[in-house]
Amino acid sequence: MKPVLLLFVLFLTGCNLAPKYHTPAFTLPENYKEAPGWAEAEPSDAIARGEWWLLFNDPVLNELETKVNITNQNVISYRAAYQAARALVITQRAALFPLINLTGNRSRSIPFIGKSGGSFVSGAGGALSASSNYMFGIGASWEPDLWGKLSNAVSQAEASEQASEGDLINATLSAQGELAANYIQLRGIDAQRTLLDQIIEDYRRALVIASNKYEAGTVARSDVFQAETSLNSALATRQDLDRQRAVLEHAIAVLAGENPSAFTLAPETWQPIVPAVPATLPAALLQRRPDIAAAERRVAAANANIGIQRAAYFPQITLTAGVRTTTSVLDQLFKASTGLWSFGLSGVETLLDFGARRGQVMQSKALFDQTVALYRQTVLTAFQQVEDNLAATRVLADVTHSQTEAAEAAARAKTIINNQYLSGMVDYSQVIIAQTTALNAQQAQIQAVINQQAAAVALIQAIGGHWSPLPELPDTDKVSQP
């Protein structure tokens, strides 16, 4: 009878009460709306490994980005969470196998000693003696996975591990992108500081010229005041750029995992490089984005949890076996004649819980629906970010072209107005207007290129960072049924 029961138990271990899992359906467009003719570029081998920041050809940026994986504290935190998720998988897998334990002890007994007639005697009236007892036992217990509860717990843990890995990749990409964006802004400020240094020297010369002309009596003193106003305004703008640069430098230090008090970025020549971002098809976005992959894995984990909760309706069976041997002679401990074998089978079934199990199953289904909605929302947000940054990349290229032409025209106009003022053909207010226009146009030109670079970084993050697709997810559709 026992072999038949054991075979029946083993047969039931293949049962699984979780619904058959399918990745949530999502309708994908054939092309991106904002870039229907987006031509695919061919990145270098290094960039194909995910080092997208090499597109900017900046050695300092390259060095900073390599620190993110190592010393960024948020990334370290997510890496620790991923390791914890991996450890949980090991724990859940162990529950599929028997639990084996070993016991052993040694006890020593001494006969009772009493006093009779002034003499000490043993309880048996004989000589005083002590005896030892030895016990050794080995036992095992196993809970067969009759209803798929344990295997679903493993599936849930594995899906959570993969989701945690996606979180780690996403956190790394986010930190890398934020560092690149801050670095680009800082180098843009360096360019604006260089521009203002040149403008301030021009304003100082203009102030000297206005002062000399006033001393000569050819212009009113208001020209001197206007020249001083322009100079001091430029100095104030230059000083505020120092403040902005300091804030960005501190942010970059934290992203690189360094103390801002001991971190310095020396000014460098600005490189207005706007990289061409390789294209990706809409369908590939679901594989490339780590946050989408993480959201999908959480759907799989929630699906497995339904099977775990459904298993509570069925009995919990535990098989036990063991052998124990006891003797007072140590060398007889492992002889068969001293051994005692035992086998057992126990089961627990809840008869009445007033709807507790039903509520848990309902809750697991609701949580599954929630994770599906969050997955689809993540996908929608990803497409929004791609479309936003595709539009920004396209439009900002035109903006930069227009701002460049405007800056060149404003510089020519300023030169002409300065010459006319020196010749006495125009008053100083015209010079002020030309100087302000030229400065604003040149600053706008620099900012337009910075915006282009920032849009390229944002687009890289939106399409998942790595040019090569992320590893394919396991085939989770193949789930056994009860």
PAVEXDO-799845 format. One line per 10 residues: number of its first residue (from 1); their letters; for each residue z negated, y negated, x of C-alpha. Coordinates in steps of 0.5 Angstrom, whole numbers. Example, Ala and Ser with C-alpha at 12.3 -4.5 7.8 and 13.67 -1.06 7.14 Angstrom:
<nodes>
1	AS	-16,9,25 | -14,2,27;
</nodes>
This chain:
<nodes>
1	MKPVLLLFVL	0,0,0 | -2,-5,6 | 5,-4,9 | 8,-6,2 | 4,-12,1 | 5,-14,9 | 13,-14,8 | 12,-17,1 | 9,-23,5 | 14,-23,10;
11	FLTGCNLAPK	19,-24,5 | 16,-30,2 | 16,-33,8 | 23,-35,8 | 22,-39,1 | 22,-47,2 | 20,-51,-4 | 23,-58,-1 | 29,-60,-5 | 36,-59,-1;
21	YHTPAFTLPE	37,-65,3 | 43,-70,4 | 43,-77,7 | 43,-82,2 | 50,-84,-1 | 53,-91,1 | 60,-94,0 | 63,-96,6 | 68,-102,7 | 74,-100,11;
31	NYKEAPGWAE	74,-106,15 | 69,-112,16 | 71,-118,12 | 70,-123,17 | 74,-120,22 | 79,-116,19 | 83,-116,26 | 78,-115,30 | 81,-112,37 | 77,-107,40;
41	AEPSDAIARG	75,-109,48 | 75,-104,53 | 68,-104,56 | 66,-102,64 | 63,-96,65 | 56,-99,66 | 56,-103,60 | 58,-97,56 | 51,-94,58 | 48,-100,54;
51	EWWLLFNDPV	47,-105,59 | 51,-110,55 | 48,-116,58 | 52,-115,64 | 58,-118,60 | 54,-125,62 | 55,-124,69 | 48,-127,71 | 44,-123,76 | 38,-126,74;
61	LNELETKVNI	39,-124,67 | 40,-117,69 | 34,-117,73 | 30,-119,67 | 33,-114,63 | 31,-108,67 | 24,-110,66 | 24,-110,59 | 24,-102,59 | 18,-102,64;
71	TNQNVISYRA	13,-108,63 | 14,-110,56 | 8,-109,52 | 11,-108,45 | 16,-103,48 | 10,-99,51 | 7,-99,45 | 13,-96,41 | 14,-91,47 | 6,-89,46;
81	AYQAARALVI	8,-88,38 | 14,-84,40 | 10,-80,44 | 4,-79,39 | 10,-77,34 | 12,-72,39 | 5,-69,40 | 4,-68,32 | 11,-64,32 | 7,-59,37;
91	TQRAALFPLI	1,-59,33 | 5,-57,26 | 9,-52,30 | 3,-49,32 | 1,-48,25 | 6,-43,24 | 3,-38,29 | -3,-34,29 | -10,-37,31 | -13,-32,36;
101	NLTGNRSRSI	-20,-33,38 | -25,-29,43 | -32,-29,43 | -37,-26,47 | -45,-26,48 | -51,-23,52 | -58,-22,49 | -64,-20,52 | -70,-17,48 | -77,-16,50;
111	PFIGKSGGSF	-82,-12,47 | -88,-15,43 | -94,-15,48 | -101,-15,44 | -108,-15,47 | -113,-9,45 | -120,-8,48 | -119,-13,53 | -112,-10,56 | -105,-12,55;
121	VSGAGGALSA	-101,-6,52 | -93,-6,49 | -92,-5,42 | -90,2,43 | -96,3,47 | -91,5,53 | -90,1,60 | -87,-6,59 | -79,-6,59 | -74,-11,57;
131	SSNYMFGIGA	-67,-9,54 | -60,-13,54 | -54,-12,49 | -47,-14,50 | -42,-16,45 | -35,-18,46 | -30,-19,40 | -23,-21,39 | -20,-24,33 | -14,-27,29;
141	SWEPDLWGKL	-12,-31,23 | -5,-32,20 | -3,-36,14 | 4,-34,12 | 8,-39,11 | 10,-37,4 | 12,-43,0 | 15,-47,6 | 9,-51,6 | 8,-50,14;
151	SNAVSQAEAS	15,-51,16 | 16,-57,11 | 10,-60,15 | 14,-58,22 | 21,-61,19 | 17,-68,16 | 14,-68,23 | 20,-67,27 | 24,-73,22 | 18,-77,24;
161	EQASEGDLIN	19,-76,31 | 26,-78,31 | 24,-84,26 | 19,-86,32 | 25,-85,37 | 29,-90,33 | 24,-95,32 | 23,-95,40 | 30,-96,41 | 30,-102,36;
171	ATLSAQGELA	24,-105,39 | 27,-105,46 | 34,-107,43 | 30,-113,40 | 26,-115,46 | 33,-115,50 | 36,-119,45 | 31,-124,45 | 30,-125,52 | 38,-126,53;
181	ANYIQLRGID	38,-131,47 | 32,-135,51 | 35,-134,57 | 41,-137,55 | 38,-143,52 | 34,-144,58 | 40,-144,62 | 43,-149,57 | 38,-154,58 | 39,-153,65;
191	AQRTLLDQII	46,-156,64 | 44,-161,60 | 38,-163,65 | 44,-164,70 | 48,-168,65 | 43,-173,64 | 41,-173,71 | 48,-176,72 | 48,-180,66 | 41,-183,68;
201	EDYRRALVIA	44,-185,75 | 50,-188,71 | 45,-192,66 | 41,-195,72 | 48,-197,75 | 49,-201,69 | 42,-204,69 | 44,-207,76 | 50,-209,73 | 48,-212,67;
211	SNKYEAGTVA	42,-216,71 | 47,-219,76 | 51,-221,71 | 45,-224,67 | 43,-228,74 | 50,-230,75 | 50,-233,68 | 56,-229,65 | 52,-225,60 | 46,-226,55;
221	RSDVFQAETS	39,-223,57 | 40,-218,51 | 45,-214,55 | 39,-213,60 | 35,-211,55 | 40,-206,52 | 41,-203,59 | 34,-202,59 | 34,-199,52 | 39,-194,54;
231	LNSALATRQD	36,-192,61 | 29,-191,58 | 32,-187,52 | 36,-182,57 | 29,-181,61 | 25,-179,55 | 31,-174,53 | 30,-171,60 | 23,-171,60 | 23,-167,53;
241	LDRQRAVLEH	28,-162,56 | 23,-161,61 | 18,-159,55 | 23,-154,52 | 25,-151,58 | 17,-149,60 | 17,-146,53 | 23,-142,54 | 20,-140,61 | 14,-138,58;
251	AIAVLAGENP	17,-134,53 | 21,-130,58 | 15,-128,62 | 12,-125,56 | 18,-121,54 | 19,-119,61 | 12,-117,61 | 9,-122,66 | 4,-127,66 | 7,-134,64;
261	SAFTLAPETW	2,-137,69 | 5,-134,75 | 12,-133,73 | 18,-138,75 | 25,-139,74 | 29,-143,79 | 34,-148,76 | 41,-144,77 | 48,-147,76 | 50,-146,68;
271	QPIVPAVPAT	55,-140,67 | 59,-142,60 | 61,-135,60 | 62,-132,53 | 64,-125,53 | 68,-121,48 | 64,-116,44 | 68,-109,43 | 69,-108,36 | 66,-102,32;
281	LPAALLQRRP	68,-99,25 | 64,-100,19 | 62,-93,19 | 60,-93,26 | 55,-98,24 | 51,-92,21 | 50,-88,27 | 50,-94,32 | 44,-98,29 | 37,-95,31;
291	DIAAAERRVA	34,-98,25 | 39,-95,20 | 37,-88,24 | 30,-89,23 | 30,-91,16 | 35,-85,15 | 30,-80,18 | 24,-83,14 | 28,-81,8 | 28,-74,11;
301	AANANIGIQR	21,-74,12 | 19,-76,5 | 24,-70,2 | 20,-65,6 | 13,-68,4 | 16,-66,-3 | 16,-59,-1 | 9,-59,2 | 6,-62,-5 | 10,-57,-9;
311	AAYFPQITLT	7,-51,-5 | 0,-53,-7 | 1,-50,-14 | 2,-43,-11 | -4,-39,-8 | -6,-40,0 | -6,-33,3 | -9,-32,10 | -9,-25,14 | -15,-23,19;
321	AGVRTTTSVL	-15,-18,24 | -20,-17,29 | -24,-12,34 | -31,-12,36 | -35,-8,41 | -43,-8,42 | -47,-4,47 | -53,-4,51 | -49,-1,57 | -44,-6,61;
331	DQLFKASTGL	-40,-1,63 | -39,2,56 | -37,-5,53 | -29,-3,53 | -30,4,51 | -26,6,44 | -33,9,42 | -36,3,42 | -31,-1,38 | -30,-4,31;
341	WSFGLSGVET	-24,-6,28 | -23,-10,22 | -17,-12,17 | -17,-17,12 | -13,-21,7 | -16,-27,3 | -13,-32,-2 | -15,-38,-6 | -11,-41,-12 | -13,-47,-16;
351	LLDFGARRGQ	-14,-46,-23 | -16,-52,-26 | -15,-59,-22 | -14,-64,-28 | -7,-66,-26 | -9,-67,-19 | -3,-63,-16 | 2,-66,-21 | 0,-73,-19 | 1,-71,-12;
361	VMQSKALFDQ	8,-68,-13 | 10,-75,-17 | 7,-79,-12 | 12,-75,-6 | 18,-76,-11 | 16,-84,-12 | 15,-85,-4 | 22,-81,-3 | 26,-86,-8 | 22,-92,-4;
371	TVALYRQTVL	25,-89,3 | 32,-88,0 | 32,-95,-3 | 29,-98,4 | 34,-94,8 | 40,-97,3 | 37,-104,4 | 37,-103,12 | 44,-101,11 | 46,-107,7;
381	TAFQQVEDNL	42,-112,12 | 46,-109,18 | 52,-111,15 | 50,-118,13 | 48,-119,20 | 55,-116,23 | 59,-121,18 | 54,-127,19 | 55,-126,27 | 63,-124,26;
391	AATRVLADVT	63,-131,22 | 59,-135,27 | 63,-132,33 | 70,-134,30 | 68,-141,28 | 64,-143,34 | 70,-141,38 | 74,-147,34 | 68,-151,34 | 67,-151,42;
401	HSQTEAAEAA	75,-152,43 | 74,-158,38 | 67,-161,42 | 71,-160,49 | 76,-165,46 | 72,-169,43 | 67,-170,50 | 74,-171,54 | 76,-176,49 | 69,-180,49;
411	ARAKTIINNQ	69,-180,57 | 76,-183,57 | 73,-188,52 | 67,-190,56 | 71,-191,62 | 76,-196,59 | 70,-200,56 | 66,-200,62 | 72,-203,66 | 73,-208,60;
421	YLSGMVDYSQ	66,-210,60 | 66,-211,68 | 73,-216,66 | 69,-220,61 | 73,-217,55 | 68,-214,51 | 60,-215,50 | 55,-210,52 | 54,-207,45 | 61,-204,46;
431	VIIAQTTALN	59,-201,53 | 52,-198,49 | 56,-195,44 | 61,-192,48 | 56,-189,53 | 52,-186,47 | 58,-183,44 | 60,-180,51 | 53,-177,52 | 52,-174,45;
441	AQQAQIQAVI	59,-171,45 | 58,-168,52 | 51,-165,50 | 55,-162,43 | 60,-159,48 | 54,-155,52 | 51,-153,46 | 57,-151,42 | 58,-146,48 | 50,-144,48;
451	NQQAAAVALI	51,-142,41 | 57,-138,42 | 53,-134,47 | 47,-133,43 | 52,-131,37 | 55,-126,42 | 48,-123,43 | 46,-123,36 | 53,-119,34 | 51,-114,40;
461	QAIGGHWSPL	44,-113,37 | 48,-113,30 | 52,-107,32 | 47,-103,35 | 47,-106,42 | 50,-100,46 | 58,-99,46 | 57,-91,46 | 55,-88,39 | 48,-86,39;
471	PELPDTDKVS	47,-78,39 | 48,-75,33 | 43,-73,28 | 41,-66,27 | 45,-63,21 | 39,-63,16 | 43,-61,10 | 42,-54,12 | 35,-53,8 | 33,-46,6;
481	QP	31,-45,-2 | 26,-41,-5;
</nodes>
